[in-house]
Amino acid sequence: MSKVALQDIPEPSYDEKPVIAVINFQNKTGDSAMDPLLENITGSMISELHNTGYFRIIERERLKSILKELKFNLGGMVDAEKAKQIGKMLGVDALLFGNLSSVKYSRNKQTIFIAWTEGQKVEVAMDARLVNVETGEVLAASKASSFIKQRNWVAFWFARLGKKTNKDTIIQTGIDQDIKQIANDIAAKTPTRGELGR
């Protein structure tokens, strides 16, 4: 099947837009320092999915309240039966699950004659899947990875030439790129409510 771009698909009518909820993203990087980013990643994904115009999205506070009622952690894993329960209580067609898969950051310094360069690069990988709450079927899945590189020249006797981006900012730039790509990809692949038989 050829890849379909989001801009090639007509935006569905309000009633045809799938109703979804976004479960907190999981940190699969193996680095607990990335845990504080998860709340913002989930919030940004909700915003980007909403911006596509292809979904109706349940407010996070309502989702938290339902999960609390089910004595379930927002960041935990959801089995098919639990997903069905959540779906029924929220009135959603599907739940979006996602992972921050990897973050690889490195920096280096290289001397060249009377100056040196300071460089940093980051590779960020993320994935997400939209699961039908009735059947457990994966309706759409997407992976994205971004590569950001920055280099600054510094003279030995002089100030740094160019603004240096800090580690958190360069990682966030990679995350933002991945989120946008995944949101558009998921929207392009997701069937309408009519196609889901709703």
C-alpha positions in Angstrom: 0.0 0.0 0.0 1.4 3.4 -1.0 1.9 6.0 1.7 -0.8 8.6 1.8 -0.1 12.2 2.8 -2.4 13.9 5.2 -3.0 16.8 2.9 -4.3 14.4 0.2 -7.2 13.2 2.4 -10.3 15.3 2.9 -11.0 16.3 6.5 -13.9 14.2 7.8 -17.1 15.8 9.1 -17.5 16.2 12.8 -19.6 13.1 13.2 -17.1 11.0 11.2 -14.1 12.0 13.2 -12.9 9.2 15.5 -13.2 10.0 19.2 -9.8 9.1 20.9 -8.0 9.5 24.2 -4.2 9.6 24.5 -2.6 7.5 27.2 0.6 8.9 28.8 3.7 8.1 26.7 6.2 5.5 28.1 9.9 6.1 28.5 11.6 3.1 26.8 15.0 4.8 26.5 16.4 3.2 29.7 17.3 6.6 30.9 15.1 7.8 33.9 16.3 11.4 33.2 13.8 11.4 30.3 10.8 10.7 32.6 10.1 14.4 33.3 9.6 14.9 29.5 6.7 12.4 29.3 3.9 14.7 30.5 4.8 17.4 27.9 5.2 14.8 25.2 1.7 13.5 25.8 0.3 17.1 25.9 2.1 18.0 22.7 0.8 14.9 21.0 -2.8 15.8 22.0 -2.3 19.3 20.5 -0.8 18.0 17.3 -3.5 15.3 16.8 -6.1 18.0 17.4 -4.4 20.3 14.9 -4.7 17.7 12.1 -8.5 18.2 12.3 -9.1 14.5 12.0 -10.0 13.6 15.6 -12.2 14.4 18.5 -10.0 14.1 21.6 -11.1 13.5 25.2 -9.7 16.0 27.7 -6.9 14.5 29.8 -8.5 15.4 33.1 -11.5 13.4 32.2 -9.3 10.4 31.2 -7.3 10.7 34.5 -10.6 10.7 36.5 -11.9 7.6 34.7 -8.5 5.8 35.2 -8.5 6.8 38.9 -12.0 5.3 39.2 -10.7 2.1 37.6 -7.7 2.2 40.0 -5.4 2.4 37.0 -2.2 4.4 36.6 -2.2 6.8 33.6 1.3 5.8 32.7 0.7 2.0 33.0 0.2 -0.7 30.4 -3.4 -1.3 29.3 -4.6 -4.8 28.4 -7.4 -5.4 25.9 -10.1 -5.8 28.6 -9.0 -2.7 30.4 -8.9 -0.7 27.1 -12.5 -1.8 26.5 -13.6 -0.7 29.9 -11.9 2.7 29.5 -13.4 3.1 26.0 -16.9 2.4 27.3 -16.6 4.8 30.2 -15.1 7.6 28.1 -17.2 6.9 25.0 -14.1 6.7 22.8 -13.5 4.7 19.6 -9.7 4.3 20.2 -6.8 4.8 22.6 -3.4 6.1 21.5 -0.4 4.6 23.2 3.1 5.9 22.6 6.8 5.5 23.5 9.8 7.6 23.7 12.0 4.9 22.2 15.5 6.3 22.3 17.4 9.6 22.9 21.1 9.6 21.9 22.9 12.8 22.7 26.6 13.5 22.2 28.9 16.6 22.2 32.4 17.1 21.1 35.1 19.7 20.9 37.7 20.0 18.0 40.7 22.3 17.8 41.4 23.9 14.5 44.4 26.3 14.3 43.5 29.4 16.5 40.0 28.3 17.4 37.9 25.2 18.2 34.5 24.0 17.4 31.9 22.9 19.9 29.4 20.4 18.5 26.4 18.5 19.8 24.0 16.2 18.1 20.9 14.3 19.2 18.9 11.4 17.7 15.4 11.0 19.0 13.1 8.1 18.1 9.4 7.7 19.1 6.5 5.4 18.1 2.8 5.3 18.7 -0.2 3.1 17.9 -4.0 3.8 17.9 -5.9 0.8 19.2 -9.6 0.1 18.6 -11.2 -0.2 22.1 -13.8 -2.7 20.9 -11.6 -5.2 19.1 -8.1 -4.5 20.3 -7.1 -4.0 16.6 -4.3 -1.6 15.8 -6.0 1.0 13.6 -2.8 3.0 12.8 0.8 2.9 13.9 3.7 5.2 13.3 7.4 5.6 14.0 9.5 8.7 13.7 13.2 9.6 14.3 14.9 12.9 14.0 18.5 13.9 13.9 19.6 17.4 15.0 23.1 18.6 14.8 24.6 21.9 15.9 28.2 23.3 15.7 29.7 26.6 17.1 33.1 28.2 16.4 35.0 29.6 19.4 38.2 31.6 19.0 40.8 31.1 21.8 40.9 34.8 22.7 37.4 35.7 21.7 33.8 35.1 22.5 31.8 32.2 21.2 30.6 32.8 17.7 26.9 32.0 17.5 24.4 31.1 20.1 24.9 27.7 21.8 21.8 25.6 22.3 21.6 23.7 25.5 21.1 19.9 25.7 17.4 20.1 26.8 16.5 22.5 24.0 18.2 20.4 21.3 16.5 17.2 22.6 13.1 19.0 22.7 13.6 20.1 19.1 14.0 16.4 18.1 10.9 15.4 20.1 8.8 18.1 18.6 9.7 17.0 15.1 8.8 13.4 15.9 5.5 14.3 17.5 4.4 16.3 14.4 5.4 13.5 12.0 3.6 10.8 14.1 0.4 12.9 14.5 0.1 13.5 10.8 0.9 9.9 10.0 -1.6 8.5 12.4 -4.3 10.9 11.1 -3.6 9.9 7.5 -3.9 6.2 8.4 -6.9 6.2 10.7 -10.4 5.1 9.4 -13.4 7.4 9.9 -16.1 6.5 12.4 -18.3 5.3 9.5 -15.5 3.0 8.3 -15.2 1.7 11.9 -18.9 0.9 11.9 -19.8 3.5 14.5 
